[in-house]
Amino acid sequence: MTFNTGAQLKPVNLVVSGKVGWRQRPFLADFAFVQANARGLAKQPIPSPSVPHFRGGRAAIDARAYQELAPFFADLGDACAGTVRAFAEAGCRYLQLDEVNIAYLCDPEQLATLRRRGDSTDGLLELYAGLINRAIVGRPADMTVAMHLLRGNFRSGWLTSGGYDPVAEVLFNSIDVDAYFMEYDSARAVTFAPLRHVPKGKTVILGLVTSATGRLESHNEVRRRIA
């Protein structure tokens, strides 16, 4: 895995070796500690349920456990729903899904990589949207669920680029989250045009100030970026 800066990272590939299910995780205790010591609302981030499939595709899912992928996605959605339910029962009312893979679907090079490894990209966005919805459908009415879209940032480098146009309509109108944190700190995001698909009642937070460098940007730079 090579970043634009030339930095290289050997990725840890996920492998599904058996049936997917939910088990109580130690992160619940971590959340309980944060909530007990926070002065405000404690937010809990978790990986998006799209991760186990996107990272390795069909080849990384044991065919003895899942001859077909539909049962795998059903079990994965239910397992993630168990996680959401457990955090809700622990008192979490602000959950964030760290969603890298939908942002990756905006990059033609990433799509080509998926096809080269033998996976179809047709309907993949809709499949991930359904998976996310299955995971969060049972959340309490007073729980806010946000989605953080990022592009594989690492040591001030990045993996992917491309505007949100290819995913915007499904992203904003088919996925039942309440808010979106979106990277807009560089020209890689292209334009704000995809935001025309945001419906009333949903919130978008624009990441206009970069955290990739230690240099503090001026007010004028940020204003120009918005313009």
C-alpha positions as CSV (number, residue, x, y, z in Angstrom):
1,M,0.0,0.0,0.0
2,T,1.7,3.2,-1.2
3,F,0.7,6.7,-0.2
4,N,1.1,9.8,-2.3
5,T,4.0,10.8,-0.2
6,G,5.9,7.6,-1.1
7,A,5.3,6.1,2.4
8,Q,4.6,2.4,2.3
9,L,2.5,0.4,4.7
10,K,2.0,-3.3,4.6
11,P,-1.7,-3.7,5.2
12,V,-3.2,-6.2,7.6
13,N,-5.7,-8.2,5.6
14,L,-8.9,-9.3,7.2
15,V,-9.9,-12.9,6.7
16,V,-13.3,-14.4,7.5
17,S,-12.6,-18.0,8.6
18,G,-16.0,-18.9,10.0
19,K,-19.5,-17.7,10.7
20,V,-19.7,-14.1,11.7
21,G,-21.4,-13.2,15.0
22,W,-21.3,-10.6,17.8
23,R,-19.3,-11.0,21.0
24,Q,-19.0,-8.5,23.8
25,R,-15.9,-6.5,23.3
26,P,-13.5,-4.6,25.7
27,F,-14.3,-1.3,24.0
28,L,-17.5,-1.2,26.0
29,A,-15.4,-0.8,29.2
30,D,-13.4,1.9,27.4
31,F,-16.5,3.8,26.6
32,A,-17.8,3.4,30.1
33,F,-14.6,5.0,31.4
34,V,-14.8,7.9,29.0
35,Q,-18.4,8.5,29.7
36,A,-17.8,8.5,33.5
37,N,-15.0,11.1,33.1
38,A,-16.3,13.3,30.3
39,R,-17.8,16.7,31.0
40,G,-19.9,16.5,27.9
41,L,-21.4,14.0,25.6
42,A,-19.1,11.0,25.0
43,K,-18.8,9.9,21.3
44,Q,-17.9,6.4,20.4
45,P,-16.3,5.7,17.0
46,I,-16.5,2.2,15.4
47,P,-15.4,0.8,12.0
48,S,-18.1,0.7,9.4
49,P,-19.6,-2.7,8.7
50,S,-18.3,-2.4,5.1
51,V,-14.7,-3.0,6.2
52,P,-14.6,-6.9,6.4
53,H,-15.8,-7.2,2.8
54,F,-14.0,-4.3,1.1
55,R,-10.5,-5.2,2.4
56,G,-10.4,-8.7,1.0
57,G,-13.5,-9.3,-1.0
58,R,-14.8,-12.7,-1.9
59,A,-11.3,-14.3,-1.7
60,A,-11.0,-13.4,2.0
61,I,-14.3,-15.0,3.0
62,D,-14.0,-18.8,3.6
63,A,-16.3,-20.5,1.1
64,R,-16.8,-23.3,3.6
65,A,-18.5,-20.8,6.0
66,Y,-20.3,-18.9,3.3
67,Q,-20.8,-20.4,-0.1
68,E,-22.9,-17.4,-1.0
69,L,-22.3,-13.8,0.1
70,A,-25.9,-12.9,1.0
71,P,-25.8,-14.9,4.3
72,F,-22.4,-13.4,5.1
73,F,-23.8,-9.8,4.7
74,A,-26.8,-10.7,6.8
75,D,-24.7,-12.1,9.6
76,L,-22.3,-9.2,9.4
77,G,-25.1,-6.6,9.6
78,D,-26.6,-8.5,12.6
79,A,-23.2,-8.6,14.3
80,C,-22.7,-4.9,13.9
81,A,-26.3,-4.3,15.1
82,G,-25.3,-6.2,18.3
83,T,-22.4,-3.8,18.7
84,V,-24.7,-0.8,18.3
85,R,-27.2,-2.3,20.7
86,A,-24.5,-2.9,23.3
87,F,-23.2,0.6,23.2
88,A,-26.8,1.9,23.4
89,E,-27.4,-0.2,26.5
90,A,-24.1,1.2,28.0
91,G,-25.5,4.7,27.6
92,C,-23.9,5.8,24.3
93,R,-26.0,8.4,22.5
94,Y,-23.4,9.6,20.0
95,L,-22.0,6.9,17.7
96,Q,-19.7,7.5,14.7
97,L,-19.1,5.1,11.9
98,D,-15.6,5.4,10.4
99,E,-16.4,4.8,6.7
100,V,-13.4,4.7,4.5
101,N,-14.7,2.4,1.8
102,I,-17.5,4.5,0.4
103,A,-15.0,7.3,-0.1
104,Y,-12.8,4.8,-1.9
105,L,-15.6,4.1,-4.3
106,C,-15.2,7.6,-5.6
107,D,-11.7,6.8,-7.0
108,P,-11.6,5.0,-10.4
109,E,-8.2,3.5,-9.4
110,Q,-9.7,1.8,-6.4
111,L,-12.6,0.4,-8.4
112,A,-10.1,-1.0,-10.9
113,T,-8.2,-2.7,-8.1
114,L,-11.4,-4.4,-6.9
115,R,-12.2,-5.6,-10.4
116,R,-8.6,-6.9,-10.8
117,R,-8.9,-9.1,-7.7
118,G,-12.1,-10.6,-9.1
119,D,-14.8,-8.6,-7.3
120,S,-17.7,-6.9,-9.0
121,T,-18.3,-3.2,-8.2
122,D,-21.8,-3.1,-9.6
123,G,-24.3,-2.4,-6.8
124,L,-21.5,-2.3,-4.2
125,L,-22.5,1.1,-2.9
126,E,-26.1,0.1,-2.5
127,L,-25.0,-3.1,-0.8
128,Y,-22.9,-1.2,1.7
129,A,-25.8,1.2,2.3
130,G,-28.1,-1.7,3.2
131,L,-25.5,-3.2,5.4
132,I,-25.1,0.0,7.4
133,N,-28.8,0.4,7.7
134,R,-29.1,-3.1,9.0
135,A,-26.5,-2.3,11.6
136,I,-28.2,0.8,13.0
137,V,-31.9,0.1,12.5
138,G,-32.5,-0.8,16.1
139,R,-30.7,2.2,17.7
140,P,-32.6,4.3,20.3
141,A,-34.5,7.3,19.0
142,D,-32.3,9.6,21.0
143,M,-29.0,8.2,19.6
144,T,-27.2,10.3,17.0
145,V,-25.3,8.3,14.4
146,A,-22.7,10.1,12.4
147,M,-20.5,8.9,9.5
148,H,-16.9,10.0,9.0
149,L,-15.8,9.7,5.4
150,L,-12.0,9.6,5.0
151,R,-9.6,8.6,2.3
152,G,-6.9,6.4,3.9
153,N,-4.9,9.2,5.4
154,F,-1.5,8.2,7.0
155,R,1.4,10.3,8.1
156,S,0.2,13.3,6.2
157,G,-0.3,11.1,3.0
158,W,-3.4,9.8,1.4
159,L,-4.4,6.8,-0.7
160,T,-7.4,8.0,-2.8
161,S,-8.9,11.0,-4.4
162,G,-12.0,12.0,-6.3
163,G,-15.2,14.0,-5.6
164,Y,-18.1,12.6,-3.8
165,D,-20.3,12.8,-6.9
166,P,-20.5,9.0,-7.7
167,V,-21.8,8.2,-4.2
168,A,-23.7,11.3,-3.1
169,E,-27.3,10.5,-3.8
170,V,-27.1,7.1,-2.1
171,L,-24.8,8.4,0.7
172,F,-27.2,11.2,1.7
173,N,-30.6,9.7,0.9
174,S,-30.3,5.9,1.3
175,I,-28.2,5.6,4.4
176,D,-30.0,6.3,7.6
177,V,-27.4,8.2,9.6
178,D,-28.0,11.7,11.0
179,A,-24.7,13.5,10.2
180,Y,-21.6,13.3,8.0
181,F,-18.1,14.4,8.6
182,M,-16.5,15.0,5.1
183,E,-13.0,15.8,4.1
184,Y,-12.8,19.1,2.1
185,D,-9.3,20.2,3.1
186,S,-7.7,19.8,-0.4
187,A,-8.5,19.8,-4.1
188,R,-9.0,16.0,-4.0
189,A,-12.6,16.6,-2.9
190,V,-13.1,18.6,-6.1
191,T,-16.3,20.6,-5.5
192,F,-19.2,21.1,-3.1
193,A,-21.7,20.1,-5.9
194,P,-22.5,16.7,-4.3
195,L,-24.0,18.5,-1.3
196,R,-27.0,19.4,-3.3
197,H,-28.2,15.8,-2.5
198,V,-28.3,16.5,1.2
199,P,-31.9,16.3,2.4
200,K,-33.5,18.5,5.1
201,G,-33.0,17.1,8.6
202,K,-29.4,15.9,8.0
203,T,-26.2,17.6,9.0
204,V,-22.9,17.8,7.1
205,I,-19.7,19.0,8.8
206,L,-17.1,20.1,6.3
207,G,-13.5,19.4,7.2
208,L,-11.9,22.6,5.7
209,V,-8.9,22.9,8.0
210,T,-6.3,20.2,7.4
211,S,-4.8,18.1,10.1
212,A,-2.2,16.6,7.7
213,T,0.4,19.2,8.5
214,G,1.5,21.2,11.5
215,R,1.2,24.5,9.7
216,L,-1.7,26.7,10.9
217,E,-3.7,27.9,8.0
218,S,-4.7,31.6,7.8
219,H,-8.3,32.7,7.7
220,N,-7.9,33.9,4.1
221,E,-6.7,30.4,3.0
222,V,-9.8,28.8,4.5
223,R,-12.1,31.4,3.0
224,R,-10.5,30.8,-0.4
225,R,-11.0,27.1,0.0
226,I,-14.7,27.6,0.7
227,A,-15.0,29.9,-2.3
